[in-house]
Amino acid sequence: MTMLQEKAVQMIQNMSDENVGFLIEIIQRLIPQKKYIEIIYQSQSVDPNKEKMQAFQELVDTRDDVKKYLLDDFDPDAELEAARKEK
């Protein structure tokens, strides 16, 4: 880390959370959104596609869990149509 970077980190560490939030907003405006996302993911060492796939898998698992509580002949389209007619 360069001296300039160390000084910036030290200044940020001494700031209040409110001011850090404001600083983050300014930095986000200066850096194009795609580049900002790449920087964040690199710093977290997380693959954004892996995270998306994991979230999708959790959604599928949750859907499967919910289906356990529904009747075998449950028809969501028929339920929606019935609810619309009631209104």
C-alpha positions as CSV (number, residue, x, y, z in Angstrom):
1,M,0.0,0.0,0.0
2,T,1.3,3.4,-0.9
3,M,1.8,6.2,1.6
4,L,-1.1,8.1,0.0
5,Q,-3.4,5.0,0.4
6,E,-2.3,4.5,4.0
7,K,-3.1,8.2,4.7
8,A,-6.6,7.8,3.1
9,V,-7.3,4.7,5.1
10,Q,-6.2,6.4,8.3
11,M,-8.4,9.4,7.6
12,I,-11.4,7.1,6.9
13,Q,-10.9,5.2,10.1
14,N,-11.1,8.5,12.1
15,M,-14.5,9.5,10.4
16,S,-17.9,8.9,11.8
17,D,-20.1,6.3,10.2
18,E,-22.3,9.0,8.8
19,N,-19.4,10.7,7.1
20,V,-18.1,7.4,5.8
21,G,-21.5,6.8,4.2
22,F,-21.4,10.2,2.6
23,L,-17.8,9.4,1.3
24,I,-19.0,6.1,-0.2
25,E,-21.8,7.9,-2.0
26,I,-19.2,10.4,-3.5
27,I,-16.9,7.5,-4.5
28,Q,-19.8,5.7,-6.2
29,R,-20.5,8.7,-8.3
30,L,-16.9,9.0,-9.4
31,I,-16.5,5.4,-10.3
32,P,-18.7,3.9,-13.1
33,Q,-21.1,1.4,-11.5
34,K,-19.7,-1.7,-13.3
35,K,-16.2,-0.9,-12.1
36,Y,-17.4,-0.2,-8.6
37,I,-19.1,-3.7,-8.4
38,E,-15.9,-5.3,-9.7
39,I,-13.9,-3.6,-7.0
40,I,-16.3,-4.6,-4.2
41,Y,-16.4,-8.3,-5.3
42,Q,-12.6,-8.4,-5.7
43,S,-12.2,-7.0,-2.1
44,Q,-14.6,-9.6,-0.8
45,S,-13.1,-12.4,-2.9
46,V,-16.5,-13.5,-4.0
47,D,-17.5,-14.6,-7.5
48,P,-20.7,-12.6,-8.3
49,N,-22.0,-15.4,-10.5
50,K,-21.5,-18.0,-7.8
51,E,-23.4,-15.8,-5.4
52,K,-26.3,-15.4,-7.8
53,M,-26.4,-19.1,-8.4
54,Q,-26.5,-19.8,-4.7
55,A,-29.4,-17.3,-4.2
56,F,-31.3,-19.0,-7.1
57,Q,-30.7,-22.4,-5.5
58,E,-32.0,-21.1,-2.2
59,L,-35.1,-19.9,-4.0
60,V,-35.7,-23.3,-5.6
61,D,-35.2,-25.1,-2.3
62,T,-37.6,-22.7,-0.6
63,R,-40.2,-23.3,-3.3
64,D,-39.8,-27.0,-2.9
65,D,-40.3,-26.7,0.8
66,V,-43.5,-24.6,0.4
67,K,-44.9,-27.2,-2.0
68,K,-44.9,-29.7,0.8
69,Y,-47.7,-27.8,2.5
70,L,-49.9,-27.5,-0.6
71,L,-52.6,-29.9,-1.6
72,D,-51.6,-32.3,-4.4
73,D,-54.3,-30.9,-6.7
74,F,-53.4,-27.2,-5.9
75,D,-53.8,-25.0,-9.0
76,P,-52.3,-21.6,-8.5
77,D,-53.9,-20.2,-11.6
78,A,-57.3,-21.3,-10.5
79,E,-56.7,-19.8,-7.0
80,L,-55.7,-16.5,-8.6
81,E,-58.7,-16.4,-10.9
82,A,-61.0,-17.2,-7.9
83,A,-59.4,-14.4,-5.9
84,R,-59.9,-12.0,-8.7
85,K,-63.6,-12.9,-9.1
86,E,-64.1,-12.3,-5.3
87,K,-63.0,-8.7,-5.7
